[in-house]
Amino acid sequence: MSSFAPKNPDYHAAATATFAQQRAMQTLGISIARLEPGEVDLAMSYAPEFTQQNGFVHAGVITAGLDNACGIAAFTLMPEGSDILTVEFKTNLLAPARGERFLFRGVVVKPGRTLTVCDGKAYAVQDGAKTLVATMTGTLMALQRREQPPK
């Protein structure tokens, strides 16, 4: 359970809307499984299209899921009218990413006016058992919302 109070009372709808605009997440089949102030779980099913040469989900896909989980977790604590941008992250790959589905958890460690620090964890799930496959520490920046890019 989150211990943070959102600055935007409509944080859930705002975070869901910004996530829905991310075509990369749609392409990867990543969806929001749980959303609270300062925390998010994203879910993805295994797809062979996203594997590397050994059949494990590619590190780039795992990193994209973690980056987005950290970003959405941070976004839930931003004021109305804000946007979010990752400014840095560090990923540790801990085990081969093999499973029937994947969970990307983002949790705010330290919210800030401009910069927010988050921790991310990626789990592979197989037959109900979760294996931690990667971790991330990320720094995200609040921006004033800009015009949406052309589609």
C-alpha positions as CSV (number, residue, x, y, z in Angstrom):
1,M,0.0,0.0,0.0
2,S,1.3,3.4,-1.0
3,S,2.2,6.0,1.7
4,F,2.2,8.9,-0.8
5,A,-0.6,11.4,-1.4
6,P,-1.1,12.4,-5.0
7,K,-1.0,16.1,-5.9
8,N,-3.5,15.5,-8.7
9,P,-6.9,14.2,-7.3
10,D,-7.5,12.6,-10.7
11,Y,-4.1,10.9,-10.8
12,H,-5.6,7.5,-11.7
13,A,-7.3,8.8,-14.9
14,A,-4.3,11.0,-15.8
15,A,-1.8,8.1,-15.4
16,T,-4.1,5.7,-17.3
17,A,-4.5,8.3,-20.1
18,T,-0.7,9.0,-20.5
19,F,0.0,5.3,-20.5
20,A,-2.6,4.7,-23.2
21,Q,-0.8,7.2,-25.4
22,Q,2.4,5.2,-25.4
23,R,2.4,3.2,-28.6
24,A,5.6,1.3,-27.6
25,M,3.7,-0.2,-24.6
26,Q,0.9,-1.2,-26.9
27,T,3.3,-2.8,-29.3
28,L,4.9,-4.8,-26.5
29,G,1.5,-5.8,-25.1
30,I,2.2,-4.2,-21.7
31,S,-0.8,-3.1,-19.7
32,I,-1.5,-1.6,-16.3
33,A,-2.3,-4.4,-13.7
34,R,-2.3,-2.2,-10.6
35,L,-2.1,1.6,-10.0
36,E,-1.8,3.5,-6.7
37,P,-0.2,6.8,-5.7
38,G,3.6,6.2,-6.2
39,E,3.2,2.5,-7.3
40,V,2.4,0.6,-10.4
41,D,2.4,-2.9,-11.7
42,L,2.6,-3.5,-15.4
43,A,2.0,-6.9,-17.0
44,M,3.1,-8.5,-20.2
45,S,2.6,-12.0,-21.7
46,Y,5.5,-13.9,-23.2
47,A,5.8,-13.4,-26.9
48,P,8.5,-15.0,-29.1
49,E,8.7,-11.8,-31.2
50,F,10.4,-10.1,-28.2
51,T,13.1,-12.7,-27.5
52,Q,16.8,-12.8,-28.1
53,Q,18.8,-15.7,-29.7
54,N,18.4,-18.0,-26.6
55,G,14.6,-17.6,-26.4
56,F,14.7,-15.3,-23.3
57,V,12.8,-12.0,-23.5
58,H,15.3,-9.4,-24.7
59,A,16.9,-7.1,-22.1
60,G,15.7,-4.1,-24.1
61,V,12.1,-5.2,-23.6
62,I,12.6,-5.8,-19.9
63,T,14.3,-2.4,-19.6
64,A,11.4,-0.7,-21.5
65,G,8.9,-2.3,-19.1
66,L,10.9,-1.2,-16.0
67,D,11.4,2.3,-17.3
68,N,7.7,2.7,-17.9
69,A,6.8,1.3,-14.5
70,C,9.1,3.8,-12.9
71,G,7.7,6.6,-15.0
72,I,4.0,5.8,-14.4
73,A,4.7,5.4,-10.6
74,A,6.4,8.9,-10.6
75,F,3.6,10.4,-12.8
76,T,0.9,9.4,-10.2
77,L,2.5,12.0,-7.8
78,M,2.9,14.8,-10.3
79,P,0.7,17.9,-10.2
80,E,-2.2,18.2,-12.7
81,G,-0.9,19.4,-16.1
82,S,2.5,17.7,-15.7
83,D,4.2,15.3,-18.0
84,I,7.0,12.9,-17.2
85,L,10.4,12.2,-18.7
86,T,13.1,9.7,-17.7
87,V,16.5,11.4,-17.2
88,E,18.6,8.4,-16.2
89,F,18.3,4.8,-15.1
90,K,20.5,1.9,-14.1
91,T,19.4,-1.7,-14.8
92,N,20.8,-4.9,-13.3
93,L,19.9,-8.0,-15.2
94,L,19.8,-10.8,-12.6
95,A,18.4,-13.9,-14.3
96,P,17.3,-15.0,-17.8
97,A,13.9,-13.5,-18.6
98,R,11.9,-16.7,-19.3
99,G,8.3,-17.2,-18.2
100,E,4.7,-17.2,-19.4
101,R,4.2,-13.7,-18.3
102,F,6.1,-10.7,-16.8
103,L,5.4,-8.2,-14.1
104,F,7.1,-4.8,-13.9
105,R,6.7,-3.0,-10.6
106,G,7.6,0.7,-10.2
107,V,7.8,2.3,-6.7
108,V,8.6,5.9,-5.8
109,V,11.5,6.1,-3.3
110,K,11.7,9.9,-3.1
111,P,9.3,12.2,-4.8
112,G,10.4,15.7,-5.7
113,R,9.1,18.9,-7.2
114,T,11.2,18.4,-10.3
115,L,13.0,15.1,-9.9
116,T,11.6,11.8,-8.5
117,V,13.7,8.6,-7.8
118,C,12.1,5.2,-8.3
119,D,12.9,1.6,-7.9
120,G,11.8,-1.0,-10.4
121,K,11.7,-4.8,-10.3
122,A,10.9,-7.1,-13.1
123,Y,9.6,-10.6,-12.4
124,A,9.1,-13.6,-14.7
125,V,6.1,-15.7,-13.8
126,Q,6.0,-19.4,-14.6
127,D,3.4,-21.8,-13.2
128,G,2.6,-19.2,-10.5
129,A,6.2,-18.9,-9.3
130,K,7.8,-15.4,-9.6
131,T,11.5,-15.0,-10.3
132,L,13.2,-11.6,-10.0
133,V,14.9,-11.1,-13.4
134,A,16.0,-7.4,-13.2
135,T,16.0,-4.3,-11.1
136,M,16.2,-0.6,-12.0
137,T,16.8,2.6,-10.2
138,G,15.5,5.6,-12.2
139,T,15.4,9.3,-12.0
140,L,12.4,11.0,-13.6
141,M,11.6,14.6,-14.3
142,A,8.3,16.5,-14.2
143,L,7.7,18.7,-17.2
144,Q,5.0,21.1,-18.1
145,R,2.6,19.3,-20.6
146,R,3.4,20.1,-24.2
147,E,1.4,19.7,-27.4
148,Q,1.0,16.1,-28.4
149,P,3.2,15.0,-31.3
150,P,1.4,14.3,-34.6
151,K,0.2,10.7,-35.0
